[in-house]
Amino acid sequence: MKPYHKDYTDNLRDIANVLFLSGYVLLMFDKVFVGATLYLIGEFFLTPHSVRARSWTTIGASLVFGLASLYKIITVLFF
């Protein structure tokens, strides 16, 4: 069995997981703008790994949650 070699997409996925957790904690403490922004950045960081792994359901879920975060950011900024 060949060993698994990490590349930059694995590191981005790890960073994305930290951003998701941080954003969720901030959302729990009513820091909506910062929490949603961190969550959206995490979605962008997760995308390269999902494409490389051909995980289309993850990309679909990221699109849905990313759009929800983007909607919340726009709502907080302009309304």
Rosetta blueprint (number, residue, H / E / L):
1 M L
2 K L
3 P L
4 Y L
5 H L
6 K L
7 D L
8 Y H
9 T H
10 D H
11 N H
12 L H
13 R H
14 D H
15 I H
16 A H
17 N H
18 V H
19 L H
20 F H
21 L H
22 S H
23 G H
24 Y H
25 V H
26 L H
27 L H
28 M H
29 F L
30 D L
31 K L
32 V H
33 F H
34 V H
35 G H
36 A H
37 T H
38 L H
39 Y H
40 L H
41 I H
42 G H
43 E H
44 F H
45 F H
46 L H
47 T H
48 P H
49 H H
50 S H
51 V H
52 R H
53 A L
54 R L
55 S L
56 W H
57 T H
58 T H
59 I H
60 G H
61 A H
62 S H
63 L H
64 V H
65 F H
66 G H
67 L H
68 A H
69 S H
70 L H
71 Y H
72 K H
73 I H
74 I H
75 T H
76 V H
77 L H
78 F H
79 F L
